[in-house]
Amino acid sequence: MKSLLLSFAAVATLSAPLWAAEPMPPAAELPEVPPAAGEVASLKLEMADPKLHGPTAYLQVLVTATMKDGTFADATRAVQWKAEGLEISRSGVLTAKKDGTGKLQATLGGIASAEVPIAVSGTAAEFVPDYIRDVTPVISRIGCNAGTCHGAKEGKAGFKLSLRGYDPIYDIRAFTDDIKGRRTNVASADESLMLLKGTAGVPHEGGQVMKQGDKYYNIIRGWIAAGMKLNIDTPRVTKIELSPSNPVVQKIGARQQFRVLATYADGLRRDVTQESYIESGNMDIAKHDKTGLLSAARRGEAAVLARYEGAYASTVLTVMGDRTGFVWQQPPANSPIDELVAAKLQRMKTLPSGLCTDIEFVRRLYLDLTGLPPSPENVRAFMEDPRDSRWKREDLIDRLIASEEFNDHWTNKWCDLLQVNSKFLGGEGSKIMRDWVRAQVKANVPYDKFVRSILTATGSNKDVPAAGYFKVLREPTETMENTTHLFLATRFNCNKCHDHPFERWTQDQYYQMSAWF
């Protein structure tokens, strides 16, 4: 118990791909800082696989510059591209029009360069979009099934889809059966309301989300023209990988391109960057756009979350800022935790704060471990102790953890979290359970055993005090929500109605977990 202190091209000739748009803040607000060619030691091209197979294949290429000082910088938008037999956008999205082999070369300032051979196949193969693998990601990417649009609880304008496309059968019926099938017209796919609305060919509250003839339009059109079939056994995404991992941006205003690679249940791996959502968790530190590009706004760290078809991946983007003249000073380490903290501070080029004074330490420690400030006598005794500061501090920690005040403080904390009071348990029941919690704290019972004792308790709470936990909330769903929040620090509440868009949990898992209770 005391140990508690311790993330396409539909055909080759598409005209307006989504990745062509790169909205960025005004230059005056966030000027781009590309890596200086004279400071670059080498360039490296990174991609999922140097192969393009099929008419819809593309690759998000990342160009990483290794600087002469050993640091790294994203040079994807700073290099000059040369693509033999291939096509590549300024943002590094690689496509091909015909089968064969090609060569991709990136050069920065005529000084550093890198190249890789690319194999292309299957560009002339017939492409029949699969609803789950091809169409649903498009619908999600253009926002149709988002919570702010038709994925809302009641839908929008009389049209409802499952949130993020988690229920394809429901969505197919909405597209094909509602309003006499006007949303999908097999005989004349271009007259489908699904396409007319998306291209703003007819009034659409959501505005224009695609253009006639672009890749997303052709994917949806191809599915409608092929009969709007649904193969419920299509292999789903099992995981996604977000690259690069834990990148460091050295300068304010510099940018970092990310890439998402999806792995399917049948073993297929493909680049899905364009259809993924890649977002910054802290827009004050780094801003994101729709293409997976993050721009450094100020020094700090920002979590980066990628999501695609119910799979999630995350990493951390570190913005260093100007650290000219920084000299690391290794602080003393009294434990492995100190060493880990020092390593992180060194990577962030941040000097640790100085050691607090003895009088500051004694006050902080009493408040942390007992919930009360130290008495004047305790402060005097500590200050008058002639021993080295390190040893008398460690001695005080040990004494406080073994004190009755520590047991009282942490008993109160856990009884508050477990809602141990007479309203739910009665006077006698609350006393019995409080005494049990205090005994667990005093005996230094490990956290996992403490939780297991509560969740597996059965019988009368008079005989098995931990069973009182189940008298607080009587409904299985309420008990499950409270348990996951209390012991796992995870809110399952949203999963009751739909798959949670920002977590890894599904509606099925919500009711499966509830069934346990």
N, C-alpha and C positions, 0 to 999 in steps of 0.2 A: 504493500500500500504506500509506503513512504517513497518507493521508487517512482511514484507519480510526479514527484518534484523534478524529479528529473523528467495528338490533328488528322479537243475533238475536232476533230473536224469531221462533220457528218459526211461530207464528200470533199474531194480535194480542191474544189473551186469555190468554196464558200467566201462570201464577200465582206462580212462585218463581224468578225469574231469578237467575243466579249473581252478577251484579253488585250485588244487594241487600245481600249480606254484605260488610261492611267491617271485618274484624278488625283491631284496633289494639292496641298496647301499653297497659297501664293508664295512666290520666291522670297518676298520680303519677310514673310512670317516664318518660313522654314526653308532656308536655302540648302540646296543639295551640295554635299561635300564628297565628290568622287575621290578615290585614292589617287594620289599624285604619281604619275608614271615614273618619275625619277626616283621614287622611294620604293618601287616594287622590285622584289627579288625574283619572283616567279608567279605564274598563273596556273590554276588548276580548273579543269572543266569537270563538273559533277552532274550526273543524271542517273535516273533509275536503272537504265539498261541501254547500251548503245545500239538498240534495235527498234525499228518502227514496223509494226505488223498490223495490217488491216487499214481500211479507208478512214477509220476514225482515230487512229493513233496520233499522239503527240507526246512531246517530252518537254518538261520545264527544266531548262539547263541553268545551273548555277555556276558562276565564275567567281572563284575565290582567289584573291591576291595575297600572297605572302610578302609582307613588307620586310625591308632590310633590318628593322629592329626586332623581327620575330613575331610581330602581331599580324592579324589577318583583317581583310576588308572585303566586302562584297563589291565586285566589279562588274556584275551582270549587265548593268545599264551604261557602263562607262567604256566598255570595249568596242572595237570595230570587228564586226562579224564577216566571215567569208564562208559561204556554205555552197559547196559544189554538189549539184543535184538535189539540194535541199532548200527549204525555206525557213527562215528564222526571224522572229519579230525582235524589236529593240528590247523587249522585256525578257527575251530568252526562250520563247516558246517555239519549239522545233517541229516542223511538219514536213511531209513529202508528197509529191504528185505522182511519182512512178517508182516501180520496183528497181532495185539495183543496189549499188553501194555509193556512198557519198563521204565527203570529208567536211567536218566542221572545225573551223579555226577561229580563235579569238585572239586579238592583238590589242595591247594597251600602249598607246603613245609610240608605237613602232619599236618599243624596247622589249617588252615581255610578251610572249605568245604561248599558246597551247592549242593542240588539235587532237581530235579523236575521229576514227573511222566509224561510219554509221551504216548499218545494214537495213535495207527497206524491202518489205515484202507484203503481198496481199492488198496492195492499194486498189486493184481493179476488182477485188472480190465483191460479191453482192452483199449488201449490208441491210439486214432486217433488224431494226431495233428491238431489243428485249425490254419489256416494260419495267421490270425491276432493276436490271443492270444499267439500262441506257436512259429510259424516259424519266423514271422517278428522280434521279440526280438532277436532270434538267429542270423539272418542275420545282424542286427544292431550291436550286441555284437562282432561278428568276423570282423566287419568293411566293409562288402561288399557295403553297401549303404551310406558310409561316404562321405563327400565332397572331400576327398583326393583319393577316389576310384571310384566305379561306380555311386556314388551319385553326382559326379561333374556335372556341367552344361551340358557338352558334353559327359559325361560318360567316360569310359576307355576301350581302345582296342575294340571299336565297341559295347560295352555293357553298357547300361545306366539304372539305377534305380532311383526312386524318392528319394530325400534326406531324410534319416532317416525313409524311408518307409511310408511317409505320404499319398501316392497314391497307395493302394494295387491293384487296377484294372490295372493300368499301369504296375506295377511290375509283376503281374501274366502273362500279355501278353508278357512281355520281357522274362520271364522264359519259357513259353509254346509255343509261336508262332515264336519267332525269330529263325534264322538259322535252320528252319525245325524241331523245337522242340527238338534239340539235348541236350538242357540244362536239360530237364526233360524227363526221359524214364520210362513210366508207366510199360511196359512189363518187364524191367530189371532196377529197380531203381538204383542199384549200378553202372550202366553204364551211369548214367546221368552226363552230363558235369558239372552240378552244384556241384556234389559231387567229381568228379574227379579233378576239378580245386582246390576246397577247401582243398583236402587232398594231393595236389601236385602229383596226379597220372598221370597227364599230365602237361606240362609246364604252370606255372601260375605266372605272374609278381608279384602278391601279396604274393607269397610264400605259405607255408602250414599254414592254419588257423584252421584246425581241423584234427583229426585222425580217421581213419576208425574204427567204433565201439564205438566211444565215444558218450557222450550224445547229443551233438549238431548234429553230423552226423546222429544219429538214429532219431532225431526229424525231420530233413529234409527228410531223407530217408522214414520215416513213412508217411509223407505227400505226397510224390511223389507216393509211392506204393498204397496209398488210393485213387488216382485219381486226386491229385492236385486241390482239391475243394476250393472255396472261398465263405465263408458266410459273405457277406457284413454287415449283421446285428449283427455280433458278438459284444457283449458289449465291449466298449473300456475302457481304463484306465481313471478314472476321477481325481485321485490325487495320489500322493505318499508321504510317510512320511519318513524322514531321522532321524535315531537314532544313537547315543544319541544326544540330543539337547544341543547345546552350551557346549561341554565338555571342561574340563581344563586338560592339560597335565602338570605335575609338573616339569619334568626333560627333559633336552635336550637329544635326542636319544630315548626317550620312544615312544611308538606307540599307536595308537587308531584305533580300528576296527569300521567301520560303517555298518549299516544295512538299507535296503530299503524295505518298505512294500507298495504294490500297492493296491488301491481300485478300483474296476471296476463298471461300470454303473449298473450291476445287483446285486450289493452288495457284490460280492466275494472279499475277502481280501487274498493276498498271498505274501509270501516272494519272492522278485525278485532281491535280492542283486547281484547274479552272473551275471545277464543280464543287470544290470544298469551300468551307467558310474558315478563314484564318484571321483571328481577331486578337487584338492586344487587350490584356487585362488591365492595363493602366495607360489611358490615353494621355495623361500628363507626361509620361515618360516616352512613349512611342505611339505614333498614330498609324492605323492600318487603312488600306484601301481594299477594293474588291478583288485584287489580283494576288493577294498574299504578300504584298510589299509593306514593310514597316519602316517608318521614318522616325529617327531619333529626335526627340524634342528637348529633353534635358537629362542630366545625369541621374542614374538610378537603374532599377531593375523592373522589367515588365513581364508578367507571365504571358505566354502566347498559347492560345488554345485553337486547335484545328478540329473540325468535325465534318464527317462525311458519312451519310447513310447509317446513322446510329453508332458509328465508331468515333472514338475521340483519341487525340494525342496532344501532348503539351510539352513545352520547353520554356526556357527563360531567356529573354533577351537582355543583355547587360549593356548599358550605355555608359562609357567611361567618362567622356568629356575631356577637357584639357587637364592633364596631370603632369605638365612640364615641371621638372625639378623634383618630382616625388622620390623620396628615398625611404625604403622600408626599414623599419626598426622592429626587430623580433621581440615581442613581449615575453615575459616569463610564463611558463606553462606548468600548472600544477595538476593537470588531468588531461586525458585524451580529448575532452570537450574543449578545453582551452586551445589545444592544437588545431582542432577543426575550425574553431572560430578565427584563429590567427591565419590559417590558410585561406579562408574566405576573404578576410580583410586584405590580405596581401594581393589576392587576385583582383580585388576591387580597387587597389591602390588607395587604401584608406588606413590611416594610422589609428591604432586603438586608443581609446580614451585612457587617461591616466588612472592609476589605482585610487579608489575612493579612500578617504581617511578612515581611521578606526571609528571615530564617532559617527560618521555617515554609515559605516558598515553595520554597526551594532543596531542602529535604528531600523535600517532596511531588513536585517535578518529577523528581528523580532516581529516586524509587521508581516513579513512573508510566511514565517513558520507558525506564529501564534495568533496573528491577527490583532495584536496589541502592541503599543509602543513600549519600550523598556522602561523600567522604573529608574529613578535617579541613582539608587543604590547599585543596580545592575550596570549602569553606564560607568559609574565610578570604579567599580570592581574591574571591569574590562579595561578601562583606560590605565588603571594602576598596575595591571599585570605586566611584569617586566619582560616576559618572553617575547621572542620574535613575532611580528604581526601575523605571519602566515600560520604559525602553530597555534596561537591563541584564538585565531579566527576558526580554524578547523575544530578546535576543542569546543568552542561555543556552538558551532553547528551541531556537533554530536550531542551536546547536552540538551539543546532545545528540541531536537528530534525525539529524544528520550523523555521529554517532559510531559506532564499532565496537560499543560497549556496547549501543546501541539496536538495531543489526542482530542482535546475539547474542540479546538479550532477546526480540525479536519473532519471530526464527527459532525459538527454543525454544517460544514460545507456539503458533505454527502447526504445528510438527512434533508437538507434543503433541495438538493437535486432529485432525491428519491421521493420528495413530497411526503415525508414522514410527519404527520400531524393528526390530531384528534378528529379533524373533519372527515378523514377517510378511514382511519384505523381505530378511532375511539381512544380514550385516555389510556387504557391498559395496553392496547395493541401498539400505539405509538411509542410507549415507554419500552415495551419489549423489543421493538425493532431498533430503536435508538441505542439501547444497550448492546444489541447485536452488532450494529455498525461500529460502535466504539471499541468493541472487542476485536473487530477485524483490523481497525486502525492500529490499536495498541500492539497487536500480534504481528504487525508488519506483513499482513497477508498480501501476496502479489495481486496486481490488478486483475489479471485474467482469472485467477481463482475466485476473487471477490465477485466478479461479474457472473462467472459460471454458477456460483452458489445462489445468486439471485434468480437467474433465468431458468434454472433447473429445479427450483424449490417447489415442493408439492406438499399438500396437507394443510392443517390448521396453522394459522400464523402464530397461535399461542405455543405450538410445539415446534414449528419451523419458522422462526421470525422473518427470514428472508421472503417467505411466501406472501408477506404483507404487501410486497410490490404489486401483486396482481389484484389487490383490493382497491388500488387507487384508480385504475382505468379498467372498466369491465368489458369494453368492446375490443375484439381482436385487432381491428384496424387501428384503433386509438393506442392500444398497447404497443403495437408494432412501430407506429410513428414515434412514440415517446422513446422506445428502446433504441431505435436507430439514431435518433437525435442525441440521446443521452450518452450512449456507449460507443457509437461510431462517428459522432459529429457529422452526421449526414441527414439531410431532410428528405424523407420519402413522400411528403405530402402531395407534391405536384403529380407524382406518378399514379395517383389514384384515377386520374382522368385521361392521362396520355403519357407517352414516353417523355421523360424529362429532357428538354433540348440542351441543357448545359451540364448534365451529369451523365454517368454511364448506366443509369438505372432505367428499367422498362416497366410498363404497366403490368406485364406478366409477373415480374419480380415482386412488385408491390403486393399482389394478391397471393403469390406463393409464400412470401414472408409472413403475411397476415395469417395464412392457413396454419403456420407453425404454432401460433398462439391459440 
